[in-house]
């Protein structure tokens, strides 16, 4: 049975464009893979803690100092389990201040784990999460594609490609809606184009 990992990180709830797109991507994938199981992670509604000295102490053999930290460490471990259990990963990634939401960055910090999702060998780093397709719903207020003045400010999609590729996730499809803050007509067109891209997804 196909398993789909559905991750959202937008803080905008029902007003979020990225959440709407991830929902449509997952629905399209379910149509392409009847009976697919969906693993759901809402990083805004149920965030993990950001890494701290207490986390690092445990990673290096120290004791878990509190129940709250123990629960958070278990959640981080479950994030890694999600990746290996899934065949397809769908990530909602709006641009916040030229990068990804801090909630999504915290997730990335928890899934980039030496010895589990990557390892170092004679030829450098090797990603260990392989053979999976990733779909990223990328939304942003400005225009960052092409050769425009804002292209160099994109530390959202570029960062995600690097971070995901580092752990072996190199089959990444970006479903993009940008220019959302220009005006209502531009927003509607951008969303319509992104939705058309979703509708055209094939197995």
N, C-alpha and C positions, 0 to 999 in steps of 0.2 A: 504494500500500500504506500502510495506517495504521501510524504509528510511535508507540510509547508509551515515554515516559521514566519509568523507575521509580527513585525516589530514596528511600533509607532513611538515617536519621540516629541511630537509637537505639543506645546502647552496650550493650544488654542481650542481644544475640544471640538465641538460640532462646527466651529468656524474654520477649522483647519483644512486647507487644500490638500496637504500631503496625506492626511488621514483619509480623505475622500478617495484619493488616488490609490493608496494601498488597499483600501477595501475593494475597489474595482479590479485591481490587479489580482488579488486573492480570489475574487469571484470568477475572473476569467480563467485562472489556473485551475480552479475547481471544476469548471466546465470542461477544460482540456484533460483533466485527470479525475474522472468520476470516482467518488469515494475517498478522495484525499482527506487526510487528517490535518487539522490546523492547530499549531501550537501558538498561543497568543501571548505576546509580551507588550504591555503598555508601560513604557519607561517613564512617562510623565505621571501616570496615576499610581504606579508602584515602582518608584525609583530605587536603585541601589545607592549605597553611600559612595562618596568619592573616596579614592584610596587615601589611606592615612598611615602614620607611623605604626599604628596598632595593627593594621592589615599586614604591613611589611614584616613586622616582628613575627606574626604567625607564619607567614610564608617562609621565614627562615628558621622555623622550628620552635618558636616561642609559644606560650600558652594563650588560649583564647580568654581574654580578660572579662568578658561580659556576655550575657545571653544575646543582647542586641547585636554584638559583633559576630557571634556565632551564627545567628540567623542570616546576617548579611553575607557572611562567607559562604553559607550554604546556597544563597541565592546566586552568588557569583559562580559557584560551581555548576548550578543548574543551567546558567547561561551557556556554559561550554557544552554541557550535555545536550542542550537544545540544538546546537550547531551540528554535532555529530549525528543526532537522531534525524535531522531534516535532510530532505532532498533538494528543496527549493527554499530560498530565504528572501523575504520581502521586507524592505526597510524604508520607513518614512523618514526622510531627512530634510527638513526645512533648513534654510540658511539663516543663522542668527549671527549678526555681527561678523559676517564674512566666513564663518565656520559652521560647525554642526552644533546642535543644542548640547548643553553640558550633560544632560541625561544620556544622550547617545555616546558622548565621549566617555562617560563612566562605564557604559556597557562595553565599549571597545577596550578600555583598560582592563576589564575583567575577562575578556575572551582572548586577549593576547597573553598567553601563558606559556612560558618556556617549558618544553618537555611534553606539553599537551597539544597545543595548537601550532607550535613551531619549535624548531630545534636548530642548533648550530652544528654544522658539519664541516668537512674539509673545504667545501665550496661556499661557505657562508650560511646564511639563514635559509631554512627550508620550511615552507608552510605545510602543515599536516592535515588541514581541513580541505580535502580535495574532492573533485567530481560533483560539485554542487553548483546550481545556477542561482545567481543573485539578481534581484530586481530592486532598484532604488528609485523611490518616488522623490525627486528633487524639486523643491519649490523655493523661489526667491523673488524678492521684490524688484530687483534691478535686472539688467541684462549683463551677463558675465561671459557669454559665449562669443566666439569670433575674435577679431583683433581690436575690439573697442578698448577704451581707456580703463574699463573696469575688469578686464579679463584677468589681470594680475592679482585682483583681490579675491579670487575664488580659492578659498582654503576649505571648501565644503566638499564638492565632488572630487577634487584632486586628492584631498586628505583621505576620503573614504576609499578611493581606488588603491591608494598606497597601503592603508591599514588592512583592508580586506585581502589584498594581494599578498601581504606579508604572511598571513596565516593560510594561504593556499587558495583563497577565493578569487579566482581570476576571470571567471565567466560572469561579468557584471554588465547588466543592461540598465541604462539610465532612462527613466521616464521623467522628462523635465517640463516644468511649467515655470517660466521666468517672466520678469516684467510685470509681476502681479500688482505692484504698487504704483504703476504709471497712471492708469485710469481704468474705469470699469470695462470699457470695450477691450482694452489690451488684456485685462485679466480674463475676460470671457473667452477671448480667442486663444490665449495660452492654455487655459484649462481644456478647451475643446480639442486642441491639437494633442495634448497629453492623453486625453481620453480616447482619441482615435488611435494613438499608438498602442494603448492598452488593448483596445478591441482587435487590433491586428496581430496580437501575440499568438504565436503558434507553438504547438507542442515540440 
